[in-house]
């Protein structure tokens, strides 16, 4: 039976691990895989009155069809700044405007670009695993400290370590599944 202190340490580790997985899910959404996805502009910053601001905060981004992204700035004067931001961001899209709306056609991905994206997605997955392992290490350290200072029994500490390891293994499998799904998505032609 887990003690209150052990449960507290486990819950803290679980929260850190969930944050790492949520961050990974968000960053994988930004990968453009041949179909229009407004999330690609979430990290593209435009100079808005001297402040770097993400495009979705200064314009509405829509997908009129599967291969086109349309950006409708809330102020027409932002059109040149948004176009420049898209070009400078190196996301592989070329903007064109009609004076009111900016359109970006999503080109088909080359084999080389697909492999690059897969490699990058795997690197993001590894970064998330590092965060998970750090959370495990911190939890184990906290358990040892609790055993030393707070009178936690050796058996309770060992049981807590086993639970943390099970949690870590489960979260690493989740990360592997997320990355594998994204890889499949990227490589699908």
Secondary structure, DSSP 8 states (H G I E B T S, - for coil): ---HHHHHHHHHHHHHHHHHHHHHHHHHHT---SS--GGGGTT-EEEETTEEEEGGGTEEEEEEETTEEEEEESSGGGHHHHHHHHHHHTSS--EEE-SS-EEEE-----HHHHHHHHHHHHHHHHHHHHHHHHHHHHHHHHHHHHHHHS---HHHHHHHHHHHHHHHHHHHHHHHHHHHHHHHHHH--
